[in-house]
Amino acid sequence: MGVVARIKRWLGRNTSVRDLLPLRVTPSGFVCDGSTASHAIEWSDIVEICAFKIDLFSYDEVRFSISLRNGTDLELSEEQPGFREFVAALKARFPTVEGWENWVIQPPFETNMTVLYRGT
């Protein structure tokens, strides 16, 4: 899915904080812990990482889009429990993620879609 299509899909999207699965970093990747199941993602399965913001009228929310080798796309929110630890681990595993804040956070209320990593 192209960057423009992703932007169109995400504009105006708002997910309740209570619906967000907690993130947990593991040595080989990360896990989204649900109430009935956990979803493990391996670092080696990631083929693309994008960061962007969504405009929620009075504030912005940072999101990361993670594309996997099997064609699955995940969207992770800064509101998810464990997001800061996830981003720290992402920076350690994918050095091109370092500095994402400089490209995404400013200016406010702009999407600022940025590709942080694209594998082969």
Biopython code that builds the backbone (N, CA, C, O; Angstrom):
import numpy as np
from Bio.PDB.StructureBuilder import StructureBuilder

atoms = [
    (1, "MET", "N", (0.849, -1.166, 0.000)),
    (1, "MET", "CA", (0.000, 0.000, 0.000)),
    (1, "MET", "C", (0.895, 1.228, 0.000)),
    (1, "MET", "O", (1.842, 1.307, 0.782)),
    (2, "GLY", "N", (0.601, 2.189, -0.874)),
    (2, "GLY", "CA", (1.412, 3.382, -0.996)),
    (2, "GLY", "C", (1.187, 4.367, 0.133)),
    (2, "GLY", "O", (0.198, 4.290, 0.861)),
    (3, "VAL", "N", (2.119, 5.289, 0.265)),
    (3, "VAL", "CA", (2.068, 6.293, 1.324)),
    (3, "VAL", "C", (0.807, 7.144, 1.206)),
    (3, "VAL", "O", (0.162, 7.417, 2.218)),
    (4, "VAL", "N", (0.442, 7.568, 0.008)),
    (4, "VAL", "CA", (-0.746, 8.408, -0.175)),
    (4, "VAL", "C", (-2.004, 7.651, 0.255)),
    (4, "VAL", "O", (-2.875, 8.222, 0.912)),
    (5, "ALA", "N", (-2.102, 6.387, -0.106)),
    (5, "ALA", "CA", (-3.263, 5.588, 0.289)),
    (5, "ALA", "C", (-3.338, 5.453, 1.802)),
    (5, "ALA", "O", (-4.426, 5.494, 2.377)),
    (6, "ARG", "N", (-2.196, 5.293, 2.448)),
    (6, "ARG", "CA", (-2.171, 5.202, 3.908)),
    (6, "ARG", "C", (-2.656, 6.494, 4.549)),
    (6, "ARG", "O", (-3.443, 6.473, 5.496)),
    (7, "ILE", "N", (-2.182, 7.613, 4.026)),
    (7, "ILE", "CA", (-2.603, 8.900, 4.573)),
    (7, "ILE", "C", (-4.122, 9.043, 4.457)),
    (7, "ILE", "O", (-4.784, 9.427, 5.421)),
    (8, "LYS", "N", (-4.663, 8.743, 3.304)),
    (8, "LYS", "CA", (-6.112, 8.849, 3.105)),
    (8, "LYS", "C", (-6.866, 7.945, 4.079)),
    (8, "LYS", "O", (-7.898, 8.340, 4.622)),
    (9, "ARG", "N", (-6.363, 6.754, 4.295)),
    (9, "ARG", "CA", (-7.026, 5.808, 5.189)),
    (9, "ARG", "C", (-7.000, 6.285, 6.633)),
    (9, "ARG", "O", (-7.958, 6.076, 7.377)),
    (10, "TRP", "N", (-5.896, 6.931, 7.032)),
    (10, "TRP", "CA", (-5.738, 7.310, 8.438)),
    (10, "TRP", "C", (-6.344, 8.656, 8.805)),
    (10, "TRP", "O", (-6.599, 8.917, 9.981)),
    (11, "LEU", "N", (-6.575, 9.498, 7.833)),
    (11, "LEU", "CA", (-7.120, 10.814, 8.141)),
    (11, "LEU", "C", (-8.467, 10.662, 8.833)),
    (11, "LEU", "O", (-9.345, 9.940, 8.362)),
    (12, "GLY", "N", (-8.612, 11.344, 9.939)),
    (12, "GLY", "CA", (-9.874, 11.311, 10.656)),
    (12, "GLY", "C", (-10.101, 10.068, 11.492)),
    (12, "GLY", "O", (-11.152, 9.935, 12.119)),
    (13, "ARG", "N", (-9.157, 9.169, 11.517)),
    (13, "ARG", "CA", (-9.304, 7.925, 12.261)),
    (13, "ARG", "C", (-9.050, 8.185, 13.740)),
    (13, "ARG", "O", (-8.076, 8.852, 14.090)),
    (14, "ASN", "N", (-9.901, 7.674, 14.603)),
    (14, "ASN", "CA", (-9.754, 7.888, 16.037)),
    (14, "ASN", "C", (-10.097, 6.593, 16.760)),
    (14, "ASN", "O", (-11.225, 6.109, 16.675)),
    (15, "THR", "N", (-9.138, 6.043, 17.458)),
    (15, "THR", "CA", (-9.335, 4.806, 18.200)),
    (15, "THR", "C", (-9.352, 5.129, 19.685)),
    (15, "THR", "O", (-8.501, 5.871, 20.176)),
    (16, "SER", "N", (-10.306, 4.577, 20.388)),
    (16, "SER", "CA", (-10.388, 4.796, 21.824)),
    (16, "SER", "C", (-9.172, 4.183, 22.510)),
    (16, "SER", "O", (-8.713, 3.104, 22.133)),
    (17, "VAL", "N", (-8.653, 4.885, 23.525)),
    (17, "VAL", "CA", (-7.482, 4.390, 24.261)),
    (17, "VAL", "C", (-7.778, 3.027, 24.880)),
    (17, "VAL", "O", (-6.887, 2.183, 24.966)),
    (18, "ARG", "N", (-8.987, 2.809, 25.302)),
    (18, "ARG", "CA", (-9.313, 1.528, 25.941)),
    (18, "ARG", "C", (-9.252, 0.360, 24.954)),
    (18, "ARG", "O", (-9.171, -0.794, 25.373)),
    (19, "ASP", "N", (-9.290, 0.644, 23.649)),
    (19, "ASP", "CA", (-9.233, -0.400, 22.628)),
    (19, "ASP", "C", (-7.804, -0.762, 22.227)),
    (19, "ASP", "O", (-7.603, -1.710, 21.469)),
    (20, "LEU", "N", (-6.819, -0.029, 22.719)),
    (20, "LEU", "CA", (-5.435, -0.223, 22.301)),
    (20, "LEU", "C", (-4.771, -1.328, 23.123)),
    (20, "LEU", "O", (-4.826, -1.323, 24.353)),
    (21, "LEU", "N", (-4.146, -2.272, 22.424)),
    (21, "LEU", "CA", (-3.475, -3.376, 23.099)),
    (21, "LEU", "C", (-2.126, -2.922, 23.655)),
    (21, "LEU", "O", (-1.400, -2.192, 22.980)),
    (22, "PRO", "N", (-1.782, -3.338, 24.865)),
    (22, "PRO", "CA", (-0.464, -3.014, 25.414)),
    (22, "PRO", "C", (0.650, -3.645, 24.577)),
    (22, "PRO", "O", (0.501, -4.750, 24.055)),
    (23, "LEU", "N", (1.763, -2.926, 24.460)),
    (23, "LEU", "CA", (2.938, -3.414, 23.733)),
    (23, "LEU", "C", (3.979, -3.890, 24.731)),
    (23, "LEU", "O", (4.176, -3.280, 25.782)),
    (24, "ARG", "N", (4.641, -4.983, 24.391)),
    (24, "ARG", "CA", (5.711, -5.515, 25.236)),
    (24, "ARG", "C", (6.866, -5.911, 24.340)),
    (24, "ARG", "O", (6.692, -6.686, 23.400)),
    (25, "VAL", "N", (8.046, -5.384, 24.627)),
    (25, "VAL", "CA", (9.246, -5.686, 23.844)),
    (25, "VAL", "C", (9.825, -7.017, 24.298)),
    (25, "VAL", "O", (9.876, -7.315, 25.491)),
    (26, "THR", "N", (10.263, -7.817, 23.318)),
    (26, "THR", "CA", (10.942, -9.083, 23.594)),
    (26, "THR", "C", (12.308, -9.033, 22.920)),
    (26, "THR", "O", (12.539, -8.141, 22.103)),
    (27, "PRO", "N", (13.215, -9.941, 23.223)),
    (27, "PRO", "CA", (14.524, -9.935, 22.565)),
    (27, "PRO", "C", (14.436, -10.056, 21.039)),
    (27, "PRO", "O", (15.286, -9.518, 20.329)),
    (28, "SER", "N", (13.423, -10.752, 20.535)),
    (28, "SER", "CA", (13.331, -10.968, 19.085)),
    (28, "SER", "C", (12.294, -10.094, 18.398)),
    (28, "SER", "O", (12.100, -10.214, 17.188)),
    (29, "GLY", "N", (11.614, -9.207, 19.148)),
    (29, "GLY", "CA", (10.590, -8.364, 18.544)),
    (29, "GLY", "C", (9.712, -7.706, 19.574)),
    (29, "GLY", "O", (10.195, -7.131, 20.550)),
    (30, "PHE", "N", (8.407, -7.794, 19.350)),
    (30, "PHE", "CA", (7.464, -7.231, 20.315)),
    (30, "PHE", "C", (6.162, -8.019, 20.265)),
    (30, "PHE", "O", (5.902, -8.781, 19.333)),
    (31, "VAL", "N", (5.353, -7.808, 21.301)),
    (31, "VAL", "CA", (4.090, -8.517, 21.446)),
    (31, "VAL", "C", (2.999, -7.501, 21.733)),
    (31, "VAL", "O", (3.191, -6.581, 22.527)),
    (32, "CYS", "N", (1.855, -7.671, 21.083)),
    (32, "CYS", "CA", (0.641, -6.923, 21.412)),
    (32, "CYS", "C", (-0.194, -7.858, 22.274)),
    (32, "CYS", "O", (-0.678, -8.884, 21.794)),
    (33, "ASP", "N", (-0.363, -7.510, 23.534)),
    (33, "ASP", "CA", (-1.069, -8.380, 24.475)),
    (33, "ASP", "C", (-2.555, -8.066, 24.514)),
    (33, "ASP", "O", (-2.953, -6.998, 24.979)),
    (34, "GLY", "N", (-3.371, -8.982, 24.033)),
    (34, "GLY", "CA", (-4.819, -8.838, 24.098)),
    (34, "GLY", "C", (-5.376, -9.581, 25.298)),
    (34, "GLY", "O", (-4.643, -10.298, 25.980)),
    (35, "SER", "N", (-6.648, -9.421, 25.560)),
    (35, "SER", "CA", (-7.267, -10.077, 26.710)),
    (35, "SER", "C", (-7.404, -11.583, 26.486)),
    (35, "SER", "O", (-7.384, -12.357, 27.443)),
    (36, "THR", "N", (-7.543, -11.999, 25.231)),
    (36, "THR", "CA", (-7.707, -13.432, 24.959)),
    (36, "THR", "C", (-6.549, -14.036, 24.179)),
    (36, "THR", "O", (-6.412, -15.258, 24.125)),
    (37, "ALA", "N", (-5.710, -13.193, 23.570)),
    (37, "ALA", "CA", (-4.589, -13.708, 22.779)),
    (37, "ALA", "C", (-3.494, -12.650, 22.691)),
    (37, "ALA", "O", (-3.747, -11.455, 22.844)),
    (38, "SER", "N", (-2.283, -13.114, 22.443)),
    (38, "SER", "CA", (-1.148, -12.226, 22.220)),
    (38, "SER", "C", (-0.668, -12.405, 20.786)),
    (38, "SER", "O", (-0.725, -13.502, 20.231)),
    (39, "HIS", "N", (-0.199, -11.318, 20.200)),
    (39, "HIS", "CA", (0.281, -11.349, 18.822)),
    (39, "HIS", "C", (1.756, -10.978, 18.818)),
    (39, "HIS", "O", (2.109, -9.827, 19.075)),
    (40, "ALA", "N", (2.613, -11.938, 18.530)),
    (40, "ALA", "CA", (4.061, -11.722, 18.530)),
    (40, "ALA", "C", (4.529, -11.325, 17.137)),
    (40, "ALA", "O", (4.142, -11.934, 16.140)),
    (41, "ILE", "N", (5.363, -10.300, 17.084)),
    (41, "ILE", "CA", (5.948, -9.823, 15.837)),
    (41, "ILE", "C", (7.465, -9.900, 15.977)),
    (41, "ILE", "O", (8.036, -9.387, 16.940)),
    (42, "GLU", "N", (8.109, -10.542, 15.014)),
    (42, "GLU", "CA", (9.567, -10.646, 15.010)),
    (42, "GLU", "C", (10.163, -9.431, 14.299)),
    (42, "GLU", "O", (9.610, -8.963, 13.304)),
    (43, "TRP", "N", (11.285, -8.918, 14.803)),
    (43, "TRP", "CA", (11.957, -7.799, 14.133)),
    (43, "TRP", "C", (12.259, -8.155, 12.680)),
    (43, "TRP", "O", (12.137, -7.311, 11.793)),
    (44, "SER", "N", (12.649, -9.394, 12.441)),
    (44, "SER", "CA", (13.043, -9.810, 11.085)),
    (44, "SER", "C", (11.867, -9.842, 10.105)),
    (44, "SER", "O", (12.083, -9.920, 8.896)),
    (45, "ASP", "N", (10.636, -9.783, 10.600)),
    (45, "ASP", "CA", (9.457, -9.783, 9.728)),
    (45, "ASP", "C", (9.073, -8.383, 9.263)),
    (45, "ASP", "O", (8.210, -8.242, 8.396)),
    (46, "ILE", "N", (9.691, -7.352, 9.817)),
    (46, "ILE", "CA", (9.341, -5.973, 9.473)),
    (46, "ILE", "C", (10.020, -5.574, 8.167)),
    (46, "ILE", "O", (11.235, -5.713, 8.023)),
    (47, "VAL", "N", (9.224, -5.074, 7.209)),
    (47, "VAL", "CA", (9.767, -4.633, 5.923)),
    (47, "VAL", "C", (9.667, -3.119, 5.746)),
    (47, "VAL", "O", (10.362, -2.551, 4.903)),
    (48, "GLU", "N", (8.810, -2.460, 6.528)),
    (48, "GLU", "CA", (8.702, -1.004, 6.430)),
    (48, "GLU", "C", (8.171, -0.430, 7.735)),
    (48, "GLU", "O", (7.303, -1.012, 8.384)),
    (49, "ILE", "N", (8.719, 0.737, 8.105)),
    (49, "ILE", "CA", (8.255, 1.467, 9.281)),
    (49, "ILE", "C", (7.998, 2.902, 8.860)),
    (49, "ILE", "O", (8.882, 3.564, 8.316)),
    (50, "CYS", "N", (6.781, 3.383, 9.114)),
    (50, "CYS", "CA", (6.429, 4.777, 8.846)),
    (50, "CYS", "C", (5.940, 5.408, 10.141)),
    (50, "CYS", "O", (5.370, 4.731, 10.996)),
    (51, "ALA", "N", (6.166, 6.698, 10.276)),
    (51, "ALA", "CA", (5.629, 7.455, 11.404)),
    (51, "ALA", "C", (4.824, 8.615, 10.839)),
    (51, "ALA", "O", (5.160, 9.165, 9.790)),
    (52, "PHE", "N", (3.762, 8.979, 11.541)),
    (52, "PHE", "CA", (2.898, 10.072, 11.098)),
    (52, "PHE", "C", (2.058, 10.535, 12.279)),
    (52, "PHE", "O", (2.107, 9.949, 13.360)),
    (53, "LYS", "N", (1.295, 11.583, 12.059)),
    (53, "LYS", "CA", (0.391, 12.080, 13.089)),
    (53, "LYS", "C", (-1.019, 12.138, 12.528)),
    (53, "LYS", "O", (-1.224, 12.313, 11.327)),
    (54, "ILE", "N", (-1.985, 11.987, 13.424)),
    (54, "ILE", "CA", (-3.364, 12.246, 13.046)),
    (54, "ILE", "C", (-3.851, 13.444, 13.847)),
    (54, "ILE", "O", (-3.515, 13.603, 15.021)),
    (55, "ASP", "N", (-4.636, 14.270, 13.204)),
    (55, "ASP", "CA", (-5.184, 15.477, 13.807)),
    (55, "ASP", "C", (-6.474, 15.106, 14.528)),
    (55, "ASP", "O", (-7.444, 14.685, 13.898)),
    (56, "LEU", "N", (-6.484, 15.262, 15.838)),
    (56, "LEU", "CA", (-7.669, 14.961, 16.641)),
    (56, "LEU", "C", (-8.324, 16.252, 17.141)),
    (56, "LEU", "O", (-8.793, 16.327, 18.276)),
    (57, "PHE", "N", (-8.345, 17.237, 16.291)),
    (57, "PHE", "CA", (-8.963, 18.547, 16.487)),
    (57, "PHE", "C", (-8.142, 19.446, 17.408)),
    (57, "PHE", "O", (-7.629, 20.470, 16.956)),
    (58, "SER", "N", (-8.005, 19.094, 18.676)),
    (58, "SER", "CA", (-7.279, 19.977, 19.589)),
    (58, "SER", "C", (-5.863, 19.495, 19.898)),
    (58, "SER", "O", (-5.108, 20.193, 20.574)),
    (59, "TYR", "N", (-5.501, 18.320, 19.412)),
    (59, "TYR", "CA", (-4.147, 17.792, 19.592)),
    (59, "TYR", "C", (-3.854, 16.774, 18.502)),
    (59, "TYR", "O", (-4.757, 16.306, 17.810)),
    (60, "ASP", "N", (-2.583, 16.441, 18.360)),
    (60, "ASP", "CA", (-2.140, 15.414, 17.409)),
    (60, "ASP", "C", (-1.813, 14.133, 18.171)),
    (60, "ASP", "O", (-1.448, 14.171, 19.346)),
    (61, "GLU", "N", (-1.949, 13.013, 17.490)),
    (61, "GLU", "CA", (-1.525, 11.738, 18.046)),
    (61, "GLU", "C", (-0.539, 11.094, 17.088)),
    (61, "GLU", "O", (-0.824, 10.970, 15.897)),
    (62, "VAL", "N", (0.620, 10.683, 17.592)),
    (62, "VAL", "CA", (1.645, 10.024, 16.783)),
    (62, "VAL", "C", (1.261, 8.561, 16.606)),
    (62, "VAL", "O", (0.825, 7.892, 17.542)),
    (63, "ARG", "N", (1.435, 8.088, 15.384)),
    (63, "ARG", "CA", (1.200, 6.683, 15.070)),
    (63, "ARG", "C", (2.404, 6.143, 14.298)),
    (63, "ARG", "O", (3.072, 6.879, 13.571)),
    (64, "PHE", "N", (2.664, 4.871, 14.465)),
    (64, "PHE", "CA", (3.659, 4.166, 13.665)),
    (64, "PHE", "C", (2.926, 3.102, 12.864)),
    (64, "PHE", "O", (2.087, 2.377, 13.399)),
    (65, "SER", "N", (3.243, 3.016, 11.601)),
    (65, "SER", "CA", (2.718, 1.965, 10.737)),
    (65, "SER", "C", (3.854, 0.971, 10.507)),
    (65, "SER", "O", (4.941, 1.344, 10.066)),
    (66, "ILE", "N", (3.591, -0.276, 10.807)),
    (66, "ILE", "CA", (4.582, -1.341, 10.646)),
    (66, "ILE", "C", (4.057, -2.303, 9.586)),
    (66, "ILE", "O", (3.002, -2.910, 9.766)),
    (67, "SER", "N", (4.788, -2.444, 8.482)),
    (67, "SER", "CA", (4.421, -3.394, 7.429)),
    (67, "SER", "C", (5.268, -4.647, 7.583)),
    (67, "SER", "O", (6.487, -4.579, 7.744)),
    (68, "LEU", "N", (4.595, -5.794, 7.530)),
    (68, "LEU", "CA", (5.273, -7.075, 7.723)),
    (68, "LEU", "C", (5.461, -7.813, 6.403)),
    (68, "LEU", "O", (4.770, -7.554, 5.418)),
    (69, "ARG", "N", (6.399, -8.722, 6.413)),
    (69, "ARG", "CA", (6.752, -9.521, 5.237)),
    (69, "ARG", "C", (5.546, -10.267, 4.662)),
    (69, "ARG", "O", (5.482, -10.488, 3.453)),
    (70, "ASN", "N", (4.591, -10.656, 5.510)),
    (70, "ASN", "CA", (3.428, -11.416, 5.038)),
    (70, "ASN", "C", (2.314, -10.526, 4.468)),
    (70, "ASN", "O", (1.247, -11.023, 4.109)),
    (71, "GLY", "N", (2.567, -9.195, 4.384)),
    (71, "GLY", "CA", (1.590, -8.275, 3.823)),
    (71, "GLY", "C", (0.694, -7.595, 4.845)),
    (71, "GLY", "O", (-0.107, -6.734, 4.484)),
    (72, "THR", "N", (0.813, -7.962, 6.100)),
    (72, "THR", "CA", (0.024, -7.358, 7.169)),
    (72, "THR", "C", (0.577, -5.988, 7.522)),
    (72, "THR", "O", (1.792, -5.801, 7.586)),
    (73, "ASP", "N", (-0.313, -5.030, 7.750)),
    (73, "ASP", "CA", (0.071, -3.705, 8.235)),
    (73, "ASP", "C", (-0.485, -3.509, 9.641)),
    (73, "ASP", "O", (-1.661, -3.768, 9.894)),
    (74, "LEU", "N", (0.369, -3.050, 10.552)),
    (74, "LEU", "CA", (-0.048, -2.753, 11.918)),
    (74, "LEU", "C", (0.030, -1.250, 12.132)),
    (74, "LEU", "O", (0.900, -0.584, 11.572)),
    (75, "GLU", "N", (-0.866, -0.722, 12.932)),
    (75, "GLU", "CA", (-0.805, 0.688, 13.292)),
    (75, "GLU", "C", (-0.724, 0.774, 14.806)),
    (75, "GLU", "O", (-1.601, 0.277, 15.513)),
    (76, "LEU", "N", (0.326, 1.402, 15.297)),
    (76, "LEU", "CA", (0.557, 1.508, 16.731)),
    (76, "LEU", "C", (0.493, 2.966, 17.140)),
    (76, "LEU", "O", (0.967, 3.843, 16.419)),
    (77, "SER", "N", (-0.096, 3.222, 18.305)),
    (77, "SER", "CA", (-0.346, 4.583, 18.770)),
    (77, "SER", "C", (0.536, 4.933, 19.961)),
    (77, "SER", "O", (0.874, 4.076, 20.778)),
    (78, "GLU", "N", (0.900, 6.210, 20.042)),
    (78, "GLU", "CA", (1.649, 6.673, 21.204)),
    (78, "GLU", "C", (0.839, 6.544, 22.490)),
    (78, "GLU", "O", (1.396, 6.640, 23.584)),
    (79, "GLU", "N", (-0.461, 6.328, 22.371)),
    (79, "GLU", "CA", (-1.331, 6.167, 23.536)),
    (79, "GLU", "C", (-1.316, 4.743, 24.090)),
    (79, "GLU", "O", (-1.821, 4.500, 25.185)),
    (80, "GLN", "N", (-0.744, 3.810, 23.346)),
    (80, "GLN", "CA", (-0.704, 2.425, 23.807)),
    (80, "GLN", "C", (0.275, 2.268, 24.956)),
    (80, "GLN", "O", (1.372, 2.825, 24.917)),
    (81, "PRO", "N", (-0.108, 1.516, 25.979)),
    (81, "PRO", "CA", (0.853, 1.195, 27.041)),
    (81, "PRO", "C", (2.061, 0.480, 26.438)),
    (81, "PRO", "O", (1.904, -0.440, 25.635)),
    (82, "GLY", "N", (3.261, 0.901, 26.825)),
    (82, "GLY", "CA", (4.491, 0.285, 26.325)),
    (82, "GLY", "C", (5.039, 0.920, 25.062)),
    (82, "GLY", "O", (6.064, 0.472, 24.549)),
    (83, "PHE", "N", (4.371, 1.967, 24.537)),
    (83, "PHE", "CA", (4.813, 2.574, 23.281)),
    (83, "PHE", "C", (6.220, 3.163, 23.390)),
    (83, "PHE", "O", (7.023, 2.996, 22.472)),
    (84, "ARG", "N", (6.530, 3.838, 24.475)),
    (84, "ARG", "CA", (7.878, 4.442, 24.623)),
    (84, "ARG", "C", (8.966, 3.384, 24.617)),
    (84, "ARG", "O", (10.004, 3.563, 23.980)),
    (85, "GLU", "N", (8.739, 2.294, 25.315)),
    (85, "GLU", "CA", (9.718, 1.199, 25.341)),
    (85, "GLU", "C", (9.840, 0.568, 23.953)),
    (85, "GLU", "O", (10.929, 0.186, 23.525)),
    (86, "PHE", "N", (8.709, 0.467, 23.263)),
    (86, "PHE", "CA", (8.710, -0.062, 21.899)),
    (86, "PHE", "C", (9.565, 0.811, 20.982)),
    (86, "PHE", "O", (10.386, 0.295, 20.224)),
    (87, "VAL", "N", (9.378, 2.131, 21.046)),
    (87, "VAL", "CA", (10.146, 3.038, 20.183)),
    (87, "VAL", "C", (11.637, 2.964, 20.518)),
    (87, "VAL", "O", (12.471, 2.993, 19.613)),
    (88, "ALA", "N", (11.980, 2.870, 21.790)),
    (88, "ALA", "CA", (13.395, 2.749, 22.182)),
    (88, "ALA", "C", (13.999, 1.474, 21.585)),
    (88, "ALA", "O", (15.122, 1.502, 21.080)),
    (89, "ALA", "N", (13.273, 0.370, 21.639)),
    (89, "ALA", "CA", (13.760, -0.887, 21.066)),
    (89, "ALA", "C", (13.834, -0.809, 19.539)),
    (89, "ALA", "O", (14.747, -1.360, 18.925)),
    (90, "LEU", "N", (12.871, -0.123, 18.938)),
    (90, "LEU", "CA", (12.863, 0.063, 17.488)),
    (90, "LEU", "C", (14.107, 0.828, 17.036)),
    (90, "LEU", "O", (14.729, 0.471, 16.035)),
    (91, "LYS", "N", (14.466, 1.878, 17.772)),
    (91, "LYS", "CA", (15.669, 2.669, 17.450)),
    (91, "LYS", "C", (16.931, 1.821, 17.548)),
    (91, "LYS", "O", (17.851, 1.967, 16.743)),
    (92, "ALA", "N", (16.968, 0.937, 18.535)),
    (92, "ALA", "CA", (18.147, 0.077, 18.711)),
    (92, "ALA", "C", (18.259, -0.937, 17.567)),
    (92, "ALA", "O", (19.362, -1.250, 17.121)),
    (93, "ARG", "N", (17.137, -1.440, 17.104)),
    (93, "ARG", "CA", (17.129, -2.456, 16.050)),
    (93, "ARG", "C", (17.250, -1.859, 14.647)),
    (93, "ARG", "O", (17.906, -2.430, 13.776)),
    (94, "PHE", "N", (16.608, -0.698, 14.437)),
    (94, "PHE", "CA", (16.581, -0.027, 13.132)),
    (94, "PHE", "C", (17.121, 1.392, 13.304)),
    (94, "PHE", "O", (16.345, 2.307, 13.581)),
    (95, "PRO", "N", (18.427, 1.597, 13.146)),
    (95, "PRO", "CA", (19.042, 2.910, 13.408)),
    (95, "PRO", "C", (18.438, 4.066, 12.606)),
    (95, "PRO", "O", (18.531, 5.214, 13.040)),
    (96, "THR", "N", (17.826, 3.801, 11.456)),
    (96, "THR", "CA", (17.236, 4.886, 10.664)),
    (96, "THR", "C", (16.007, 5.496, 11.338)),
    (96, "THR", "O", (15.529, 6.548, 10.913)),
    (97, "VAL", "N", (15.497, 4.851, 12.377)),
    (97, "VAL", "CA", (14.354, 5.384, 13.127)),
    (97, "VAL", "C", (14.803, 6.552, 14.019)),
    (97, "VAL", "O", (14.008, 7.435, 14.340)),
    (98, "GLU", "N", (16.055, 6.548, 14.405)),
    (98, "GLU", "CA", (16.592, 7.617, 15.272)),
    (98, "GLU", "C", (16.310, 8.985, 14.653)),
    (98, "GLU", "O", (16.562, 9.199, 13.467)),
    (99, "GLY", "N", (15.795, 9.894, 15.449)),
    (99, "GLY", "CA", (15.512, 11.248, 14.985)),
    (99, "GLY", "C", (14.127, 11.433, 14.394)),
    (99, "GLY", "O", (13.820, 12.508, 13.878)),
    (100, "TRP", "N", (13.277, 10.405, 14.457)),
    (100, "TRP", "CA", (11.943, 10.485, 13.857)),
    (100, "TRP", "C", (11.165, 11.694, 14.362)),
    (100, "TRP", "O", (10.376, 12.276, 13.618)),
    (101, "GLU", "N", (11.376, 12.073, 15.606)),
    (101, "GLU", "CA", (10.639, 13.192, 16.192)),
    (101, "GLU", "C", (10.860, 14.483, 15.399)),
    (101, "GLU", "O", (9.938, 15.283, 15.242)),
    (102, "ASN", "N", (12.079, 14.681, 14.901)),
    (102, "ASN", "CA", (12.406, 15.889, 14.135)),
    (102, "ASN", "C", (11.620, 15.988, 12.837)),
    (102, "ASN", "O", (11.356, 17.090, 12.356)),
    (103, "TRP", "N", (11.246, 14.859, 12.270)),
    (103, "TRP", "CA", (10.563, 14.851, 10.982)),
    (103, "TRP", "C", (9.047, 14.786, 11.115)),
    (103, "TRP", "O", (8.331, 15.179, 10.194)),
    (104, "VAL", "N", (8.548, 14.295, 12.250)),
    (104, "VAL", "CA", (7.115, 14.012, 12.362)),
    (104, "VAL", "C", (6.360, 14.991, 13.263)),
    (104, "VAL", "O", (5.246, 15.390, 12.923)),
    (105, "ILE", "N", (6.918, 15.377, 14.370)),
    (105, "ILE", "CA", (6.157, 16.131, 15.365)),
    (105, "ILE", "C", (5.802, 17.550, 14.921)),
    (105, "ILE", "O", (4.691, 18.008, 15.188)),
    (106, "GLN", "N", (6.696, 18.247, 14.264)),
    (106, "GLN", "CA", (6.419, 19.618, 13.826)),
    (106, "GLN", "C", (6.242, 19.659, 12.317)),
    (106, "GLN", "O", (6.918, 18.896, 11.627)),
    (107, "PRO", "N", (5.395, 20.482, 11.772)),
    (107, "PRO", "CA", (4.485, 21.404, 12.445)),
    (107, "PRO", "C", (3.237, 20.684, 12.952)),
    (107, "PRO", "O", (2.895, 19.606, 12.466)),
    (108, "PRO", "N", (2.560, 21.285, 13.929)),
    (108, "PRO", "CA", (1.346, 20.665, 14.469)),
    (108, "PRO", "C", (0.230, 20.602, 13.427)),
    (108, "PRO", "O", (0.160, 21.414, 12.505)),
    (109, "PHE", "N", (-0.631, 19.615, 13.607)),
    (109, "PHE", "CA", (-1.839, 19.421, 12.799)),
    (109, "PHE", "C", (-1.560, 19.105, 11.332)),
    (109, "PHE", "O", (-2.435, 19.257, 10.479)),
    (110, "GLU", "N", (-0.339, 18.665, 11.046)),
    (110, "GLU", "CA", (0.025, 18.157, 9.722)),
    (110, "GLU", "C", (0.329, 16.674, 9.878)),
    (110, "GLU", "O", (0.857, 16.261, 10.911)),
    (111, "THR", "N", (0.011, 15.876, 8.886)),
    (111, "THR", "CA", (0.222, 14.430, 8.966)),
    (111, "THR", "C", (1.703, 14.072, 9.042)),
    (111, "THR", "O", (2.096, 13.224, 9.843)),
    (112, "ASN", "N", (2.520, 14.709, 8.220)),
    (112, "ASN", "CA", (3.971, 14.491, 8.216)),
    (112, "ASN", "C", (4.368, 13.018, 8.080)),
    (112, "ASN", "O", (5.287, 12.560, 8.759)),
    (113, "MET", "N", (3.692, 12.289, 7.221)),
    (113, "MET", "CA", (4.022, 10.881, 6.976)),
    (113, "MET", "C", (5.479, 10.754, 6.566)),
    (113, "MET", "O", (5.917, 11.393, 5.609)),
    (114, "THR", "N", (6.233, 9.928, 7.287)),
    (114, "THR", "CA", (7.657, 9.768, 7.054)),
    (114, "THR", "C", (8.023, 8.287, 7.058)),
    (114, "THR", "O", (7.696, 7.565, 7.999)),
    (115, "VAL", "N", (8.696, 7.842, 6.013)),
    (115, "VAL", "CA", (9.198, 6.465, 5.976)),
    (115, "VAL", "C", (10.512, 6.443, 6.753)),
    (115, "VAL", "O", (11.466, 7.136, 6.401)),
    (116, "LEU", "N", (10.547, 5.640, 7.812)),
    (116, "LEU", "CA", (11.731, 5.561, 8.670)),
    (116, "LEU", "C", (12.634, 4.389, 8.316)),
    (116, "LEU", "O", (13.841, 4.427, 8.558)),
    (117, "TYR", "N", (12.051, 3.363, 7.749)),
    (117, "TYR", "CA", (12.833, 2.177, 7.374)),
    (117, "TYR", "C", (12.096, 1.477, 6.245)),
    (117, "TYR", "O", (10.872, 1.345, 6.266)),
    (118, "ARG", "N", (12.853, 1.036, 5.272)),
    (118, "ARG", "CA", (12.292, 0.201, 4.201)),
    (118, "ARG", "C", (13.314, -0.877, 3.891)),
    (118, "ARG", "O", (14.418, -0.589, 3.427)),
    (119, "GLY", "N", (12.944, -2.098, 4.149)),
    (119, "GLY", "CA", (13.838, -3.228, 3.901)),
    (119, "GLY", "C", (13.768, -3.673, 2.456)),
    (119, "GLY", "O", (13.076, -3.079, 1.629)),
    (120, "THR", "N", (14.508, -4.743, 2.176)),
    (120, "THR", "CA", (14.517, -5.257, 0.811)),
    (120, "THR", "C", (13.678, -6.493, 0.681)),
    (120, "THR", "O", (13.576, -7.058, -0.408)),
]
sb = StructureBuilder()
sb.init_structure("model")
sb.init_model(0)
sb.init_chain("A")
sb.init_seg("    ")
for serial, (resi, resn, name, xyz) in enumerate(atoms, 1):
    if name == "N":
        sb.init_residue(resn, " ", resi, " ")
    sb.init_atom(name, np.array(xyz, "f"), 0.0, 1.0, " ", f" {name:<3s}", serial, name[0])
structure = sb.get_structure()
